[in-house]
Every structure is written in structure tokens, then in C-alpha cells.
Amino acid sequence: QVQLVESGGGLVQPGGSLRLSCAASANIFSCIRMGWYRQAPGNQRELVAGITKGGTTNYADSVKGRFTISRDIAKNTVSLQMDSLKPEDTAVYYCNCQTPWNDFWGQGTQVTVSS
């Protein structure tokens, strides 16, 4: 069982920045991949950014060049640096840990981009 706790969401103006953090209760190397997903009202949950056990990253086209995923192995945390935020980035952001036997999710953190 892997428990994930997100933090760092909030209200920010367009063009601003936020940094989300995800603290895992277990060694993050137990996850084949860790990722950040988001879900806006009326939309399906979508992958925003992911990082594999080997360190390979991938991003949704809509956030490339603006968001950066990183990890701190010693602290078992994964972060998402979000710059140049747009109103369409508004959503609940979820941390995910994918293992061979299960997917684990955090409770989500709200990000609102509005003037």
C-alpha cells in the first residue's frame, strides 16, 4: 500500500507559478512510474506529467515548456513546478503511483488560475 499526500495548490493569477508536492509513504522506487494528473469539472482525468523509475519524463502537449516534474528520492517526494499558468490549467491535480499490482492516488489538490 502506498499513500500519497499532495500539497501546494491554490489560487494564482494567469502567468503565475505554483509548485505542487506529493509525499509518498513508501520508497518511490516501488512505483514503476509516478505522475501528476488533473481533472477539471465535466472533463476526464488526464495525464499532465510523468516520471519513470529510470527517470524518463513525459508531458502532455498542453503543458510542455511550462511544467516540470521532478523527484527527491531521499525524501520520497515528487513535485510539479507549474509556470506561465493559464486559466485552462484550473483543475484538481492528483498524484499517482503506478505499481505492477495497483494504481495509488492522492486525495487531490485544487489549482485555480484566475484574475
URLINMO-V466512 format. One record per run of one state. SS is the DSSP state (a for helix, b for strand, c for the rest). FROM is the first residue (numbers start at 1). TO is the last residue. Records with the same first field share a line. If there is no record, write none. Layout:
SS = FROM-TO / FROM-TO
This chain:
c = 1-3 / 8-9 / 13-17 / 25-27 / 31-32 / 40-45 / 53-56 / 60-60 / 64-66 / 73-76 / 83-86 / 90-90 / 99-102 / 106-108 / 114-115
b = 4-7 / 10-12 / 18-24 / 33-39 / 46-52 / 57-59 / 67-72 / 77-82 / 91-98 / 103-105 / 109-113
a = 28-30 / 61-63 / 87-89
